[in-house]
Amino acid sequence: MQLQESGEMYLETIYILSKKSKCVRSIDVVEYMGYSKPSVSRAVSILRENGYIDVGGDGGLCLTQKGYDVAVKMYERHTFLADFLIRLGVSEETATADACKMEHYISEETFEAIKKLAQKNL
């Protein structure tokens, strides 16, 4: 199954929240993303069914290795692209919003080329 942009965003959110707190709950995802409880519940169910997360007996959300790999990739892309755009002179707000869109669609080849260019020139 090919993970959709929304699934990648949920995984990235769980990753970010897990860096701040050992236990990530669905309500934490609701609050962080600003989505409804039913939307998050549906997404959690799909991510669990497809092996991206585990849900503990206490309701805590844990990334599986498969989910962790996707989450880290999205987080790296997001943080790098936002920083890159800011260094180009884009406002932080716009850079963050654009990076959030770009991280899901840019190819690995293009992302690596941008990283290489940034390391040389910026």
The first five atom37 places (N, CA, C, CB, O) and aatype in JSON, in Angstrom:
{
  "aatype": [12, 5, 10, 5, 6, 15, 7, 6, 12, 18, 10, 6, 16, 9, 18, 9, 10, 15, 11, 11, 15, 11, 4, 19, 1, 15, 9, 3, 19, 19, 6, 18, 12, 7, 18, 15, 11, 14, 15, 19, 15, 1, 0, 19, 15, 9, 10, 1, 6, 2, 7, 18, 9, 3, 19, 7, 7, 3, 7, 7, 10, 4, 10, 16, 5, 11, 7, 18, 3, 19, 0, 19, 11, 12, 18, 6, 1, 8, 16, 13, 10, 0, 3, 13, 10, 9, 1, 10, 7, 19, 15, 6, 6, 16, 0, 16, 0, 3, 0, 4, 11, 12, 6, 8, 18, 9, 15, 6, 6, 16, 13, 6, 0, 9, 11, 11, 10, 0, 5, 11, 2, 10],
  "atom_mask": [
    [1, 1, 1, 1, 1],
    [1, 1, 1, 1, 1],
    [1, 1, 1, 1, 1],
    [1, 1, 1, 1, 1],
    [1, 1, 1, 1, 1],
    [1, 1, 1, 1, 1],
    [1, 1, 1, 0, 1],
    [1, 1, 1, 1, 1],
    [1, 1, 1, 1, 1],
    [1, 1, 1, 1, 1],
    [1, 1, 1, 1, 1],
    [1, 1, 1, 1, 1],
    [1, 1, 1, 1, 1],
    [1, 1, 1, 1, 1],
    [1, 1, 1, 1, 1],
    [1, 1, 1, 1, 1],
    [1, 1, 1, 1, 1],
    [1, 1, 1, 1, 1],
    [1, 1, 1, 1, 1],
    [1, 1, 1, 1, 1],
    [1, 1, 1, 1, 1],
    [1, 1, 1, 1, 1],
    [1, 1, 1, 1, 1],
    [1, 1, 1, 1, 1],
    [1, 1, 1, 1, 1],
    [1, 1, 1, 1, 1],
    [1, 1, 1, 1, 1],
    [1, 1, 1, 1, 1],
    [1, 1, 1, 1, 1],
    [1, 1, 1, 1, 1],
    [1, 1, 1, 1, 1],
    [1, 1, 1, 1, 1],
    [1, 1, 1, 1, 1],
    [1, 1, 1, 0, 1],
    [1, 1, 1, 1, 1],
    [1, 1, 1, 1, 1],
    [1, 1, 1, 1, 1],
    [1, 1, 1, 1, 1],
    [1, 1, 1, 1, 1],
    [1, 1, 1, 1, 1],
    [1, 1, 1, 1, 1],
    [1, 1, 1, 1, 1],
    [1, 1, 1, 1, 1],
    [1, 1, 1, 1, 1],
    [1, 1, 1, 1, 1],
    [1, 1, 1, 1, 1],
    [1, 1, 1, 1, 1],
    [1, 1, 1, 1, 1],
    [1, 1, 1, 1, 1],
    [1, 1, 1, 1, 1],
    [1, 1, 1, 0, 1],
    [1, 1, 1, 1, 1],
    [1, 1, 1, 1, 1],
    [1, 1, 1, 1, 1],
    [1, 1, 1, 1, 1],
    [1, 1, 1, 0, 1],
    [1, 1, 1, 0, 1],
    [1, 1, 1, 1, 1],
    [1, 1, 1, 0, 1],
    [1, 1, 1, 0, 1],
    [1, 1, 1, 1, 1],
    [1, 1, 1, 1, 1],
    [1, 1, 1, 1, 1],
    [1, 1, 1, 1, 1],
    [1, 1, 1, 1, 1],
    [1, 1, 1, 1, 1],
    [1, 1, 1, 0, 1],
    [1, 1, 1, 1, 1],
    [1, 1, 1, 1, 1],
    [1, 1, 1, 1, 1],
    [1, 1, 1, 1, 1],
    [1, 1, 1, 1, 1],
    [1, 1, 1, 1, 1],
    [1, 1, 1, 1, 1],
    [1, 1, 1, 1, 1],
    [1, 1, 1, 1, 1],
    [1, 1, 1, 1, 1],
    [1, 1, 1, 1, 1],
    [1, 1, 1, 1, 1],
    [1, 1, 1, 1, 1],
    [1, 1, 1, 1, 1],
    [1, 1, 1, 1, 1],
    [1, 1, 1, 1, 1],
    [1, 1, 1, 1, 1],
    [1, 1, 1, 1, 1],
    [1, 1, 1, 1, 1],
    [1, 1, 1, 1, 1],
    [1, 1, 1, 1, 1],
    [1, 1, 1, 0, 1],
    [1, 1, 1, 1, 1],
    [1, 1, 1, 1, 1],
    [1, 1, 1, 1, 1],
    [1, 1, 1, 1, 1],
    [1, 1, 1, 1, 1],
    [1, 1, 1, 1, 1],
    [1, 1, 1, 1, 1],
    [1, 1, 1, 1, 1],
    [1, 1, 1, 1, 1],
    [1, 1, 1, 1, 1],
    [1, 1, 1, 1, 1],
    [1, 1, 1, 1, 1],
    [1, 1, 1, 1, 1],
    [1, 1, 1, 1, 1],
    [1, 1, 1, 1, 1],
    [1, 1, 1, 1, 1],
    [1, 1, 1, 1, 1],
    [1, 1, 1, 1, 1],
    [1, 1, 1, 1, 1],
    [1, 1, 1, 1, 1],
    [1, 1, 1, 1, 1],
    [1, 1, 1, 1, 1],
    [1, 1, 1, 1, 1],
    [1, 1, 1, 1, 1],
    [1, 1, 1, 1, 1],
    [1, 1, 1, 1, 1],
    [1, 1, 1, 1, 1],
    [1, 1, 1, 1, 1],
    [1, 1, 1, 1, 1],
    [1, 1, 1, 1, 1],
    [1, 1, 1, 1, 1],
    [1, 1, 1, 1, 1],
    [1, 1, 1, 1, 1]
  ],
  "atom_positions": [
    [[0.83, -1.19, 0.0], [0.0, 0.0, 0.0], [0.87, 1.25, 0.0], [-0.95, 0.0, 1.21], [1.8, 1.37, 0.8]],
    [[0.57, 2.17, -0.89], [1.28, 3.45, -0.97], [0.67, 4.4, 0.05], [1.2, 4.05, -2.42], [-0.54, 4.67, 0.01]],
    [[1.47, 4.91, 0.94], [1.0, 5.82, 1.98], [0.67, 7.16, 1.36], [2.05, 5.97, 3.09], [1.45, 7.69, 0.56]],
    [[-0.46, 7.72, 1.71], [-0.87, 9.02, 1.19], [-0.26, 10.13, 2.04], [-2.41, 9.14, 1.17], [0.26, 9.9, 3.13]],
    [[-0.33, 11.35, 1.51], [0.22, 12.52, 2.21], [-0.32, 12.63, 3.63], [-0.1, 13.8, 1.44], [0.44, 12.89, 4.56]],
    [[-1.62, 12.42, 3.81], [-2.2, 12.55, 5.15], [-1.61, 11.53, 6.11], [-3.72, 12.39, 5.08], [-1.36, 11.85, 7.27]],
    [[-1.38, 10.32, 5.64], [-0.76, 9.3, 6.48], [0.65, 9.69, 6.88], [0.0, 0.0, 0.0], [1.06, 9.5, 8.03]],
    [[1.39, 10.24, 5.93], [2.75, 10.72, 6.24], [2.71, 11.82, 7.29], [3.45, 11.22, 4.97], [3.56, 11.88, 8.17]],
    [[1.71, 12.69, 7.19], [1.59, 13.79, 8.15], [1.28, 13.26, 9.55], [0.51, 14.78, 7.7], [1.82, 13.75, 10.53]],
    [[0.41, 12.27, 9.63], [0.1, 11.67, 10.93], [1.34, 11.02, 11.53], [-1.03, 10.63, 10.8], [1.62, 11.19, 12.72]],
    [[2.08, 10.28, 10.73], [3.29, 9.63, 11.24], [4.31, 10.65, 11.71], [3.9, 8.72, 10.16], [4.93, 10.49, 12.76]],
    [[4.48, 11.7, 10.94], [5.42, 12.76, 11.32], [4.97, 13.41, 12.63], [5.53, 13.83, 10.2], [5.8, 13.71, 13.49]],
    [[3.69, 13.63, 12.78], [3.16, 14.22, 14.01], [3.41, 13.32, 15.21], [1.66, 14.49, 13.86], [3.84, 13.79, 16.26]],
    [[3.14, 12.02, 15.06], [3.4, 11.08, 16.15], [4.88, 11.1, 16.52], [2.95, 9.65, 15.76], [5.23, 11.05, 17.7]],
    [[5.74, 11.16, 15.51], [7.18, 11.22, 15.75], [7.55, 12.48, 16.54], [7.96, 11.18, 14.41], [8.27, 12.41, 17.53]],
    [[7.05, 13.63, 16.11], [7.35, 14.89, 16.78], [6.86, 14.85, 18.23], [6.7, 16.08, 16.03], [7.58, 15.25, 19.14]],
    [[5.64, 14.38, 18.42], [5.08, 14.31, 19.77], [5.83, 13.31, 20.64], [3.6, 13.93, 19.71], [5.98, 13.52, 21.85]],
    [[6.31, 12.23, 20.04], [7.04, 11.22, 20.82], [8.41, 11.73, 21.28], [7.22, 9.94, 20.0], [8.98, 11.2, 22.23]],
    [[8.92, 12.75, 20.61], [10.18, 13.35, 21.04], [9.98, 14.19, 22.31], [10.76, 14.21, 19.92], [10.92, 14.44, 23.05]],
    [[8.73, 14.63, 22.53], [8.41, 15.48, 23.68], [7.85, 14.67, 24.85], [7.41, 16.55, 23.27], [8.04, 15.05, 26.0]],
    [[7.18, 13.57, 24.55], [6.53, 12.78, 25.59], [6.59, 11.31, 25.21], [5.06, 13.23, 25.8], [6.38, 10.94, 24.06]],
    [[6.88, 10.48, 26.17], [7.02, 9.04, 25.91], [5.73, 8.42, 25.39], [7.46, 8.32, 27.18], [5.76, 7.55, 24.52]],
    [[4.6, 8.87, 25.91], [3.31, 8.32, 25.51], [2.57, 9.33, 24.64], [2.45, 7.96, 26.76], [2.29, 10.45, 25.07]],
    [[2.27, 8.94, 23.42], [1.5, 9.79, 22.52], [0.11, 9.18, 22.42], [2.18, 9.9, 21.09], [-0.06, 8.0, 22.12]],
    [[-0.89, 10.01, 22.68], [-2.27, 9.55, 22.62], [-2.96, 10.2, 21.42], [-3.03, 9.88, 23.93], [-2.5, 11.21, 20.89]],
    [[-4.05, 9.61, 21.01], [-4.81, 10.18, 19.88], [-5.21, 11.61, 20.15], [-6.05, 9.34, 19.6], [-5.19, 12.44, 19.24]],
    [[-5.58, 11.92, 21.38], [-6.0, 13.28, 21.72], [-4.85, 14.27, 21.53], [-6.52, 13.35, 23.17], [-5.08, 15.43, 21.2]],
    [[-3.62, 13.81, 21.74], [-2.45, 14.67, 21.5], [-2.34, 15.0, 20.02], [-1.15, 13.98, 21.99], [-2.03, 16.13, 19.64]],
    [[-2.61, 14.01, 19.19], [-2.58, 14.2, 17.73], [-3.69, 15.16, 17.31], [-2.71, 12.84, 16.98], [-3.48, 16.04, 16.48]],
    [[-4.88, 14.98, 17.88], [-6.02, 15.87, 17.62], [-5.62, 17.32, 17.91], [-7.25, 15.47, 18.47], [-5.83, 18.21, 17.08]],
    [[-5.06, 17.54, 19.08], [-4.7, 18.9, 19.49], [-3.57, 19.48, 18.64], [-4.29, 18.9, 20.96], [-3.61, 20.66, 18.28]],
    [[-2.58, 18.67, 18.32], [-1.43, 19.16, 17.55], [-1.83, 19.5, 16.12], [-0.32, 18.11, 17.55], [-1.42, 20.53, 15.59]],
    [[-2.63, 18.63, 15.5], [-2.97, 18.82, 14.1], [-4.22, 19.66, 13.89], [-3.16, 17.5, 13.45], [-4.44, 20.2, 12.8]],
    [[-5.05, 19.78, 14.94], [-6.28, 20.54, 14.8], [-7.36, 19.79, 14.04], [0.0, 0.0, 0.0], [-8.27, 20.41, 13.49]],
    [[-7.27, 18.47, 14.01], [-8.26, 17.64, 13.33], [-9.29, 17.15, 14.33], [-7.59, 16.45, 12.6], [-9.08, 17.23, 15.54]],
    [[-10.38, 16.64, 13.82], [-11.43, 16.1, 14.7], [-11.02, 14.74, 15.25], [-12.77, 16.0, 13.95], [-10.2, 14.04, 14.66]],
    [[-11.63, 14.38, 16.38], [-11.36, 13.07, 16.98], [-11.71, 11.92, 16.03], [-12.13, 12.92, 18.28], [-10.94, 10.98, 15.91]],
    [[-12.87, 11.98, 15.35], [-13.19, 10.89, 14.41], [-12.18, 10.77, 13.27], [-14.58, 11.1, 13.83], [-11.86, 9.65, 12.84]],
    [[-11.67, 11.89, 12.77], [-10.68, 11.85, 11.69], [-9.4, 11.18, 12.15], [-10.38, 13.26, 11.17], [-8.83, 10.34, 11.45]],
    [[-8.94, 11.56, 13.34], [-7.72, 10.98, 13.88], [-7.93, 9.49, 14.18], [-7.28, 11.73, 15.16], [-7.05, 8.68, 13.92]],
    [[-9.08, 9.15, 14.73], [-9.39, 7.75, 15.03], [-9.35, 6.9, 13.78], [-10.76, 7.64, 15.7], [-8.8, 5.8, 13.79]],
    [[-9.92, 7.4, 12.7], [-9.92, 6.68, 11.42], [-8.5, 6.52, 10.9], [-10.79, 7.42, 10.36], [-8.11, 5.44, 10.46]],
    [[-7.72, 7.59, 10.95], [-6.34, 7.53, 10.47], [-5.52, 6.55, 11.3], [-5.71, 8.92, 10.52], [-4.74, 5.77, 10.75]],
    [[-5.68, 6.59, 12.61], [-4.96, 5.67, 13.5], [-5.3, 4.23, 13.14], [-5.3, 5.96, 14.99], [-4.42, 3.37, 13.1]],
    [[-6.56, 3.98, 12.89], [-7.0, 2.63, 12.52], [-6.33, 2.17, 11.22], [-8.52, 2.59, 12.37], [-5.85, 1.04, 11.14]],
    [[-6.31, 3.02, 10.23], [-5.7, 2.68, 8.94], [-4.19, 2.47, 9.1], [-5.97, 3.79, 7.91], [-3.64, 1.52, 8.55]],
    [[-3.54, 3.36, 9.84], [-2.09, 3.23, 10.04], [-1.75, 1.95, 10.8], [-1.55, 4.45, 10.8], [-0.74, 1.3, 10.51]],
    [[-2.58, 1.6, 11.76], [-2.36, 0.36, 12.53], [-2.57, -0.86, 11.62], [-3.31, 0.29, 13.76], [-1.76, -1.79, 11.63]],
    [[-3.65, -0.86, 10.86], [-3.95, -1.98, 9.96], [-2.85, -2.22, 8.94], [-5.27, -1.73, 9.24], [-2.64, -3.34, 8.5]],
    [[-2.16, -1.15, 8.57], [-1.12, -1.26, 7.55], [0.29, -1.35, 8.13], [-1.2, -0.08, 6.62], [1.28, -1.24, 7.4]],
    [[0.38, -1.54, 9.44], [1.66, -1.81, 10.07], [2.57, -0.63, 10.32], [0.0, 0.0, 0.0], [3.77, -0.8, 10.51]],
    [[2.01, 0.59, 10.33], [2.83, 1.77, 10.57], [2.91, 2.15, 12.04], [2.29, 2.93, 9.78], [3.88, 2.75, 12.49]],
    [[1.87, 1.78, 12.8], [1.86, 2.07, 14.23], [1.28, 0.88, 15.0], [1.05, 3.36, 14.53], [0.57, 0.04, 14.44]],
    [[1.6, 0.86, 16.27], [0.97, -0.06, 17.22], [0.22, 0.8, 18.23], [2.04, -1.0, 17.93], [0.63, 1.91, 18.54]],
    [[-0.88, 0.26, 18.72], [-1.64, 0.95, 19.75], [-1.59, 0.08, 21.0], [-3.12, 1.22, 19.3], [-2.05, -1.06, 20.99]],
    [[-1.03, 0.63, 22.07], [-0.89, -0.11, 23.32], [-2.22, -0.27, 24.04], [0.0, 0.0, 0.0], [-3.21, 0.36, 23.68]],
    [[-2.22, -1.1, 25.05], [-3.41, -1.31, 25.86], [-3.9, -0.05, 26.53], [0.0, 0.0, 0.0], [-5.09, 0.09, 26.82]],
    [[-2.98, 0.89, 26.77], [-3.34, 2.17, 27.38], [-3.75, 3.21, 26.34], [-2.17, 2.7, 28.21], [-4.03, 4.36, 26.68]],
    [[-3.79, 2.8, 25.07], [-4.16, 3.72, 24.0], [-3.0, 4.51, 23.43], [0.0, 0.0, 0.0], [-3.18, 5.32, 22.53]],
    [[-1.8, 4.28, 23.95], [-0.62, 4.99, 23.46], [-0.27, 4.56, 22.04], [0.0, 0.0, 0.0], [-0.36, 3.39, 21.69]],
    [[0.13, 5.51, 21.23], [0.5, 5.27, 19.84], [2.02, 5.14, 19.73], [-0.02, 6.4, 18.92], [2.76, 6.02, 20.18]],
    [[2.47, 4.05, 19.15], [3.91, 3.82, 18.97], [4.17, 3.52, 17.5], [4.41, 2.64, 19.86], [3.47, 2.73, 16.87]],
    [[5.18, 4.17, 16.97], [5.57, 3.9, 15.59], [6.24, 2.53, 15.5], [6.52, 5.01, 15.06], [7.08, 2.19, 16.34]],
    [[5.88, 1.76, 14.49], [6.63, 0.55, 14.19], [7.88, 0.98, 13.44], [5.77, -0.49, 13.34], [8.03, 2.16, 13.13]],
    [[8.78, 0.07, 13.15], [9.98, 0.44, 12.39], [9.58, 1.03, 11.04], [10.9, -0.78, 12.19], [10.17, 2.01, 10.58]],
    [[8.59, 0.42, 10.41], [8.08, 0.91, 9.12], [7.56, 2.34, 9.25], [6.96, -0.03, 8.58], [7.86, 3.19, 8.41]],
    [[6.78, 2.6, 10.29], [6.24, 3.94, 10.52], [7.32, 4.94, 10.91], [0.0, 0.0, 0.0], [7.3, 6.09, 10.48]],
    [[8.26, 4.48, 11.72], [9.37, 5.33, 12.14], [10.2, 5.77, 10.93], [10.27, 4.59, 13.16], [10.58, 6.94, 10.83]],
    [[10.47, 4.85, 10.03], [11.25, 5.18, 8.84], [10.59, 6.27, 8.01], [11.46, 3.94, 7.98], [11.25, 7.2, 7.55]],
    [[9.28, 6.17, 7.82], [8.54, 7.18, 7.06], [8.54, 8.51, 7.82], [7.09, 6.72, 6.78], [8.79, 9.57, 7.24]],
    [[8.27, 8.44, 9.12], [8.18, 9.66, 9.94], [9.5, 10.43, 9.95], [7.78, 9.3, 11.37], [9.51, 11.65, 9.79]],
    [[10.59, 9.73, 10.13], [11.9, 10.38, 10.16], [12.22, 11.01, 8.81], [13.0, 9.38, 10.56], [12.77, 12.11, 8.74]],
    [[11.89, 10.32, 7.75], [12.12, 10.84, 6.4], [11.33, 12.13, 6.18], [11.73, 9.78, 5.33], [11.88, 13.11, 5.67]],
    [[10.07, 12.14, 6.56], [9.24, 13.33, 6.4], [9.73, 14.47, 7.29], [7.76, 13.0, 6.72], [9.79, 15.62, 6.86]],
    [[10.09, 14.15, 8.51], [10.59, 15.17, 9.44], [11.89, 15.78, 8.93], [10.81, 14.56, 10.85], [12.06, 17.0, 8.98]],
    [[12.8, 14.95, 8.44], [14.05, 15.48, 7.89], [13.78, 16.38, 6.7], [14.99, 14.33, 7.48], [14.34, 17.47, 6.6]],
    [[12.93, 15.92, 5.81], [12.61, 16.74, 4.63], [12.0, 18.07, 5.06], [11.65, 15.98, 3.7], [12.38, 19.13, 4.57]],
    [[11.04, 18.0, 5.97], [10.35, 19.21, 6.39], [11.32, 20.21, 7.02], [9.25, 18.88, 7.38], [11.35, 21.38, 6.63]],
    [[12.1, 19.75, 7.98], [13.0, 20.67, 8.67], [14.08, 21.21, 7.73], [13.66, 19.98, 9.87], [14.42, 22.39, 7.78]],
    [[14.62, 20.34, 6.88], [15.66, 20.8, 5.96], [15.09, 21.81, 4.96], [16.27, 19.61, 5.21], [15.67, 22.87, 4.76]],
    [[13.96, 21.47, 4.34], [13.39, 22.35, 3.32], [12.97, 23.7, 3.91], [12.19, 21.68, 2.65], [13.18, 24.74, 3.29]],
    [[12.38, 23.69, 5.11], [11.99, 24.95, 5.75], [13.23, 25.8, 6.01], [11.23, 24.68, 7.07], [13.23, 27.0, 5.72]],
    [[14.27, 25.2, 6.55], [15.51, 25.93, 6.83], [16.13, 26.46, 5.54], [16.52, 25.03, 7.57], [16.58, 27.6, 5.48]],
    [[16.15, 25.63, 4.51], [16.7, 26.02, 3.21], [15.96, 27.24, 2.66], [16.63, 24.84, 2.22], [16.58, 28.2, 2.21]],
    [[14.64, 27.2, 2.69], [13.85, 28.31, 2.17], [14.05, 29.58, 2.99], [12.37, 27.94, 2.14], [14.11, 30.67, 2.43]],
    [[14.15, 29.45, 4.29], [14.42, 30.6, 5.16], [15.77, 31.22, 4.81], [14.38, 30.19, 6.65], [15.9, 32.44, 4.74]],
    [[16.77, 30.37, 4.6], [18.1, 30.89, 4.24], [18.09, 31.56, 2.87], [19.13, 29.76, 4.26], [18.96, 32.38, 2.57]],
    [[17.12, 31.21, 2.03], [16.98, 31.87, 0.73], [16.27, 33.22, 0.84], [16.22, 30.97, -0.24], [16.21, 33.98, -0.12]],
    [[15.72, 33.5, 2.04], [15.06, 34.78, 2.26], [13.54, 34.69, 2.36], [0.0, 0.0, 0.0], [12.87, 35.72, 2.45]],
    [[13.0, 33.49, 2.34], [11.55, 33.3, 2.48], [11.19, 33.48, 3.96], [11.1, 31.89, 1.94], [11.95, 33.05, 4.84]],
    [[10.06, 34.09, 4.23], [9.64, 34.27, 5.62], [9.45, 32.9, 6.27], [8.32, 35.11, 5.7], [9.16, 31.91, 5.59]],
    [[9.62, 32.85, 7.6], [9.51, 31.58, 8.31], [8.13, 30.95, 8.13], [9.8, 31.79, 9.79], [8.01, 29.74, 7.94]],
    [[7.1, 31.76, 8.19], [5.73, 31.25, 8.05], [5.51, 30.61, 6.68], [4.71, 32.39, 8.27], [4.97, 29.52, 6.57]],
    [[5.94, 31.31, 5.63], [5.78, 30.79, 4.27], [6.67, 29.58, 4.04], [6.1, 31.88, 3.23], [6.25, 28.6, 3.43]],
    [[7.9, 29.66, 4.52], [8.85, 28.55, 4.35], [8.32, 27.28, 5.01], [10.22, 28.92, 4.94], [8.41, 26.19, 4.43]],
    [[7.77, 27.41, 6.21], [7.23, 26.26, 6.92], [6.04, 25.66, 6.16], [6.81, 26.65, 8.34], [5.94, 24.45, 6.01]],
    [[5.14, 26.53, 5.69], [3.97, 26.05, 4.95], [4.38, 25.39, 3.64], [3.0, 27.22, 4.66], [3.85, 24.33, 3.29]],
    [[5.31, 26.0, 2.91], [5.76, 25.43, 1.64], [6.5, 24.11, 1.86], [6.66, 26.42, 0.9], [6.32, 23.16, 1.1]],
    [[7.34, 24.05, 2.88], [8.08, 22.82, 3.17], [7.12, 21.68, 3.48], [9.05, 23.04, 4.35], [7.37, 20.54, 3.09]],
    [[6.03, 21.99, 4.16], [5.04, 20.97, 4.51], [4.42, 20.37, 3.25], [3.94, 21.57, 5.41], [4.11, 19.18, 3.22]],
    [[4.24, 21.18, 2.23], [3.7, 20.69, 0.96], [4.77, 19.93, 0.16], [3.13, 21.86, 0.13], [4.53, 18.85, -0.37]],
    [[5.95, 20.53, 0.09], [7.02, 19.97, -0.73], [7.5, 18.61, -0.24], [8.19, 20.92, -0.77], [7.81, 17.73, -1.05]],
    [[7.57, 18.43, 1.06], [8.15, 17.21, 1.63], [7.46, 15.94, 1.15], [8.08, 17.27, 3.14], [8.07, 14.87, 1.12]],
    [[6.2, 16.04, 0.77], [5.43, 14.86, 0.37], [5.56, 14.53, -1.11], [3.98, 15.06, 0.71], [5.26, 13.4, -1.52]],
    [[5.98, 15.48, -1.91], [5.96, 15.28, -3.35], [7.33, 15.27, -4.03], [5.14, 16.33, -3.97], [7.46, 14.78, -5.15]],
    [[8.33, 15.79, -3.36], [9.65, 15.87, -3.96], [10.28, 14.47, -4.03], [10.56, 16.84, -3.17], [10.16, 13.68, -3.09]],
    [[10.92, 14.18, -5.12], [11.57, 12.87, -5.27], [12.81, 12.8, -4.39], [11.94, 12.6, -6.76], [13.37, 13.83, -4.0]],
    [[13.22, 11.59, -4.1], [14.45, 11.4, -3.31], [15.65, 11.99, -4.05], [14.68, 9.89, -3.01], [16.52, 12.6, -3.44]],
    [[15.68, 11.8, -5.37], [16.78, 12.32, -6.18], [16.87, 13.85, -6.09], [16.6, 11.9, -7.65], [17.95, 14.4, -5.9]],
    [[15.74, 14.52, -6.23], [15.72, 15.98, -6.17], [16.07, 16.47, -4.77], [14.35, 16.51, -6.59], [16.81, 17.43, -4.61]],
    [[15.53, 15.82, -3.75], [15.82, 16.21, -2.37], [17.32, 16.1, -2.1], [15.03, 15.34, -1.38], [17.91, 17.01, -1.52]],
    [[17.93, 15.01, -2.51], [19.37, 14.82, -2.29], [20.18, 15.86, -3.06], [19.8, 13.41, -2.71], [21.2, 16.34, -2.56]],
    [[19.74, 16.23, -4.26], [20.44, 17.25, -5.05], [20.36, 18.61, -4.37], [19.86, 17.33, -6.47], [21.34, 19.36, -4.36]],
    [[19.2, 18.94, -3.8], [19.04, 20.2, -3.09], [19.92, 20.22, -1.84], [17.56, 20.43, -2.71], [20.55, 21.23, -1.53]],
    [[19.96, 19.1, -1.13], [20.82, 19.02, 0.06], [22.28, 19.23, -0.32], [20.64, 17.65, 0.77], [23.0, 19.95, 0.37]],
    [[22.7, 18.6, -1.41], [24.09, 18.72, -1.84], [24.41, 20.17, -2.22], [24.37, 17.79, -3.04], [25.46, 20.69, -1.85]],
    [[23.5, 20.81, -2.94], [23.67, 22.2, -3.33], [23.74, 23.11, -2.09], [22.53, 22.63, -4.26], [24.59, 24.0, -2.02]],
    [[22.86, 22.88, -1.15], [22.83, 23.71, 0.06], [24.11, 23.56, 0.86], [21.62, 23.34, 0.93], [24.61, 24.54, 1.41]],
    [[24.64, 22.35, 0.94], [25.87, 22.13, 1.68], [27.06, 22.83, 1.04], [26.14, 20.65, 1.8], [27.99, 23.22, 1.74]],
    [[27.03, 22.98, -0.27], [28.12, 23.66, -0.98], [28.01, 25.18, -0.89], [28.13, 23.23, -2.44], [29.01, 25.87, -0.72]],
    [[26.78, 25.69, -1.0], [26.59, 27.11, -1.22], [26.02, 27.92, -0.07], [25.74, 27.29, -2.36], [26.22, 29.13, -0.02]],
    [[25.34, 27.31, 0.84], [24.67, 28.12, 1.86], [25.25, 27.9, 3.22], [23.21, 27.84, 1.9], [24.8, 28.51, 4.19]]
  ]
}
